[in-house]
Amino acid sequence: MTAPRRADKRLSLQVINAETARYECTYGRGCEGVCCQQGRPPVDQEQRARIEKLKRRWMPLLRPEARALIEREGWVSRRIKAGDPMVRVTKGWCVFFNSGCVLHTLGAEDGKTMEYKPEACALFPLEKDKDGSWYVRQHGYKGELWDLFCLAGKPEAPPATEGLAAELALAAKLDRREAKGKV
């Protein structure tokens, strides 16, 4: 296997399918947040603490059924993914979804759009495979089964690297943090 190539000199992160991946988020322009349907991202202890710290701000923004569930059972479930508990879902939607992600909304208000959301959500559609290589999720690539039209990789969609600058920067930051932890 050859080493991943950097398709764009501006990339601070190696993405193995950067040359071919196409992606455009169309939330609010035809997509109403389908990636948040049944969205159960895992959240590690650090992410849980960060989200919990903002609870007084996000609770009033939630859908009534999400607020009721959280008041009754909390926002983290007992289900485990990648070794961490997952965010709860109610009526088919992530508890943080209310005409968009309330954590994203708060982050945007504070100039920290990516900081408050669970990392899995903030990185989407970037994914790290088992050997540590980053890639852009696309239909059929590495067995991708999620049938979201934004993952279709249609030729009319812009190159993924054009619209994923914030996600790529976050992934690079996480890689640097992980590398420091291994020293």
C-alpha positions as CSV (number, residue, x, y, z in Angstrom):
1,M,0.0,0.0,0.0
2,T,1.3,3.4,-0.9
3,A,1.3,6.3,1.5
4,P,-1.6,8.7,1.2
5,R,-1.0,11.7,-1.0
6,R,-1.9,15.2,-0.3
7,A,-4.1,16.4,-3.1
8,D,-4.0,20.0,-2.2
9,K,-1.0,21.9,-0.8
10,R,-3.4,23.8,1.5
11,L,-4.4,20.6,3.3
12,S,-2.9,20.3,6.8
13,L,-4.0,16.7,6.9
14,Q,-3.6,13.8,4.6
15,V,-6.9,12.5,3.2
16,I,-6.6,9.4,1.2
17,N,-9.4,10.2,-1.2
18,A,-9.0,14.0,-1.3
19,E,-8.4,14.0,-5.1
20,T,-11.7,12.3,-5.9
21,A,-14.1,13.0,-3.0
22,R,-17.0,15.4,-3.7
23,Y,-19.1,16.9,-1.0
24,E,-21.5,19.7,-0.3
25,C,-23.6,20.2,2.8
26,T,-27.0,21.3,1.6
27,Y,-28.6,21.7,5.0
28,G,-31.4,24.3,4.7
29,R,-31.1,24.0,0.9
30,G,-33.0,20.8,0.3
31,C,-31.7,18.8,3.3
32,E,-33.4,19.3,6.6
33,G,-30.7,17.5,8.7
34,V,-31.1,13.9,7.7
35,C,-27.7,13.1,9.2
36,C,-29.2,14.0,12.7
37,Q,-32.0,11.4,12.2
38,Q,-31.2,8.5,14.5
39,G,-28.0,10.4,15.1
40,R,-26.3,8.7,18.0
41,P,-22.7,10.0,18.1
42,P,-20.4,8.6,20.8
43,V,-19.2,11.2,23.3
44,D,-16.1,10.7,25.4
45,Q,-15.7,12.1,28.9
46,E,-14.1,15.4,27.7
47,Q,-16.9,16.0,25.2
48,R,-19.6,15.2,27.8
49,A,-18.0,17.7,30.2
50,R,-17.8,20.4,27.5
51,I,-21.5,19.9,26.5
52,E,-22.7,19.6,30.1
53,K,-21.0,22.9,30.9
54,L,-23.4,24.6,28.4
55,K,-26.6,22.9,29.6
56,R,-28.3,26.1,30.9
57,R,-27.9,27.6,27.4
58,W,-29.0,24.6,25.3
59,M,-31.8,23.2,27.4
60,P,-34.3,26.0,26.5
61,L,-33.5,25.5,22.8
62,L,-34.5,21.9,22.6
63,R,-37.6,20.3,21.3
64,P,-40.1,19.7,24.1
65,E,-39.9,16.0,23.8
66,A,-36.1,16.1,23.9
67,R,-36.1,18.4,27.0
68,A,-38.5,16.0,28.8
69,L,-36.4,13.0,28.0
70,I,-33.2,14.7,29.2
71,E,-34.9,15.9,32.4
72,R,-36.0,12.3,33.0
73,E,-33.0,10.2,31.8
74,G,-30.2,12.6,30.8
75,W,-28.8,13.2,27.3
76,V,-26.3,10.4,27.2
77,S,-27.7,6.8,26.8
78,R,-26.3,3.5,28.0
79,R,-25.6,2.4,24.5
80,I,-21.9,2.3,23.7
81,K,-20.1,3.0,20.4
82,A,-16.3,3.1,20.0
83,G,-16.1,2.6,23.8
84,D,-18.1,5.7,24.7
85,P,-21.8,6.3,25.5
86,M,-23.9,7.7,22.8
87,V,-26.2,10.8,22.7
88,R,-29.9,9.9,23.1
89,V,-32.5,10.1,20.3
90,T,-36.2,10.9,20.7
91,K,-38.9,10.7,18.0
92,G,-36.2,9.7,15.5
93,W,-33.9,12.7,16.0
94,C,-30.8,13.4,18.1
95,V,-31.9,15.2,21.2
96,F,-29.8,18.2,20.2
97,F,-31.6,18.7,16.9
98,N,-34.2,21.4,16.7
99,S,-34.4,22.8,13.2
100,G,-30.6,22.4,13.2
101,C,-28.1,21.4,15.8
102,V,-28.5,23.6,18.9
103,L,-24.9,22.9,19.9
104,H,-23.8,24.2,16.5
105,T,-26.0,27.3,16.9
106,L,-24.4,28.1,20.3
107,G,-20.9,27.5,18.9
108,A,-21.6,29.8,16.0
109,E,-22.9,32.5,18.5
110,D,-19.6,32.2,20.4
111,G,-17.4,32.0,17.3
112,K,-16.6,28.3,18.1
113,T,-18.8,26.5,15.6
114,M,-17.0,23.1,15.8
115,E,-16.2,23.2,19.5
116,Y,-19.4,22.3,21.3
117,K,-20.8,19.5,19.0
118,P,-19.7,15.9,19.6
119,E,-16.5,15.3,17.6
120,A,-18.2,12.7,15.3
121,C,-20.7,15.4,14.3
122,A,-18.2,18.2,13.9
123,L,-16.0,16.0,11.7
124,F,-18.7,14.7,9.4
125,P,-18.2,13.6,6.6
126,L,-14.5,12.9,7.6
127,E,-13.8,9.5,9.0
128,K,-10.7,7.8,10.3
129,D,-10.2,4.2,9.3
130,K,-8.6,1.4,11.3
131,D,-5.1,2.2,10.1
132,G,-5.4,5.8,11.1
133,S,-5.9,7.3,7.6
134,W,-8.5,10.0,7.1
135,Y,-11.0,9.9,4.3
136,V,-14.2,11.6,3.1
137,R,-17.2,9.4,3.4
138,Q,-18.7,8.6,-0.1
139,H,-21.2,6.1,-1.3
140,G,-19.5,2.7,-1.7
141,Y,-16.1,4.0,-0.6
142,K,-14.7,1.8,2.2
143,G,-18.1,0.1,2.2
144,E,-20.1,3.3,3.1
145,L,-23.7,2.2,3.4
146,W,-25.4,5.4,4.7
147,D,-27.6,6.5,1.8
148,L,-27.3,10.3,2.3
149,F,-27.4,12.3,-1.0
150,C,-24.5,14.5,0.3
151,L,-22.3,11.4,0.3
152,A,-23.2,10.5,-3.3
153,G,-20.0,12.1,-4.6
154,K,-21.8,13.5,-7.6
155,P,-19.6,15.3,-10.2
156,E,-21.5,18.5,-9.9
157,A,-20.7,18.7,-6.2
158,P,-17.5,20.7,-5.4
159,P,-14.3,18.9,-4.3
160,A,-14.8,17.9,-0.7
161,T,-11.6,19.7,0.4
162,E,-13.2,23.1,-0.7
163,G,-16.0,23.0,1.8
164,L,-14.4,21.1,4.6
165,A,-11.7,23.5,5.8
166,A,-13.1,23.6,9.4
167,E,-13.5,19.8,9.5
168,L,-10.0,19.2,8.1
169,A,-8.5,21.7,10.7
170,L,-10.3,19.9,13.5
171,A,-9.1,16.5,12.3
172,A,-5.5,17.8,12.1
173,K,-5.9,19.2,15.7
174,L,-7.2,15.8,16.9
175,D,-4.3,14.0,15.3
176,R,-1.8,16.4,16.9
177,R,-3.4,15.8,20.3
178,E,-3.4,12.1,19.8
179,A,0.3,12.2,18.8
180,K,1.2,14.2,21.9
181,G,-0.6,11.6,24.0
182,K,1.5,8.8,22.5
183,V,4.8,10.4,23.3
